[in-house]
Amino acid sequence: MITEYIFQLKTGSTLNYLIDTNRQYGEETDRMSHRFWTKLDYNQCGNCLLSLKKYRCCPTAVDLEDIIEEFSSFLSHDQAQVSVKTPEREYSKVCDIQTGLQSLVGLVMATSACPTLSQLGALAKFHLPFATTEDTLFRSVGAYMIRQYFIFSDGGQPDFTLEKLKALYNSLEDLNSAFTERIRIASRSDANLNALVQLGALSFMVHVSLEDQLRDFRNTFQNI
């Protein structure tokens, strides 16, 4: 499935990205020439599950390489009209660049070959650009509970206490922190960094206060 992001900048120029959410990462791509900050052992995540014996580069960094380089000189507060086109619908929003970039980077990361990030594949399939913290919480828990239903239906032991979801977002928090350091060297300004910081903040909110935030949804479901 192809998702298209279009950034129409105030300068009159346009940046266009076609994201194949079903793309594969193989040895040929791994062995191609890439920028030094994409190397797997460059600020490698502490919880990385990939082996240096098999991977030369970080698949997520390679997927983001061109995007990070193109946005390296942009300021977070620079304005743009960001349009997102999926096979089912289109979205458009006038916003600061970091908001649009956060959505784009989040989609690319969730559909990369990283074993940790790929656990967000269900959210990527039903991608929601410009998602708020509330949107993210609702979609994350909803997708996770659907998965638990299928585990239960297949005779497995479901996790209705959300313990494994909290553990996943704890891992994502660590990953986002390490990945931010990876691309810091590739960014001359702050748009890339702030987009990743915002992604990390979403992971942090889910990790540290999941129960508290879910209480805010109680009234929504009270009469359903």
Residue, then its C-alpha position, 0 to 999 in steps of 0.5 A: m500500500i502506498t501512502e503519499y506525503i506532500f509538503q507545500l512550503k511557503t517558499g513555493s517548493t514542494l517535497n513529495y514522499l511515496i511510502d510503500t508500507n509493505r516494503q522489504y529490507g534486504e541484503e542488497t539495500d543493506r550493502m549499498s552506500h549510505r551515510f555514516w549515521t545509518k550504520l547499525d553500530y552508530n549510536q545503536c539502540g541499547n535494546c536493538l534486536l539486530s545482529l551486526k553479523k547480519y546487518r551493516c546498517c540500521p533498516t529504520a535509519v536507511d528508510l529515513e535517510d533521504i527524509i532526514e537529509e532533506f529536512s535537516s535545515f528546516l526549523s520546527h516552526d516553519q509552516a507548510q500545507v501537508s497533504v496525505k493521500t492513502p488509497e482510501r482517503e486524503y488528509s490536509k492540514v496547514c501546520d508547522i513542519q514538525t507536526g507533518l514530519q512527526s506523522l511522516v517519520g512515525l509511519v516510516m518507522a512503524t513500517s521499517a524492518c526494525p523488530t521492535l517498531s514493526q510491532l506497530g504494523a497494525l497502527a501503520k496499516f490504519h495510519l492516522p496523520f496528525a494524531t493527538t496523544e488521545d488518538t494514539l492512546f485510543r488506537s494503540v490500546g484498541a489495536y492491542m486488544i483486538r490482537q488479544y482477542f485473536i490470541f484468546s480465540d486461538g486458545g492462547q493466554p491473552d494479556f487483558t492487563l496491558e502489561k506487554l503493551k506497557a513493556l512495548y512502549n517502554s522499549l519504544e521510549d528507549l528506542n526513540s531516545a537513542f534514535t534521536e541521538r543517531i540523527r542529531i549529527a545529520s540535522r543542522s536545524d531542529a525540525n527532525l529532532n523535534a519531530l522525533v522528540q514528539l514521537g518519544a513523548l507519545s511513547f512516554m505518555v503511554h508508558v508511564s500513565l496508561e491507566d490514568q489516561l484510560r480513565d479519561f475514556r471511561n465516560t465515553f464508553q459508559n453507556i455503550 
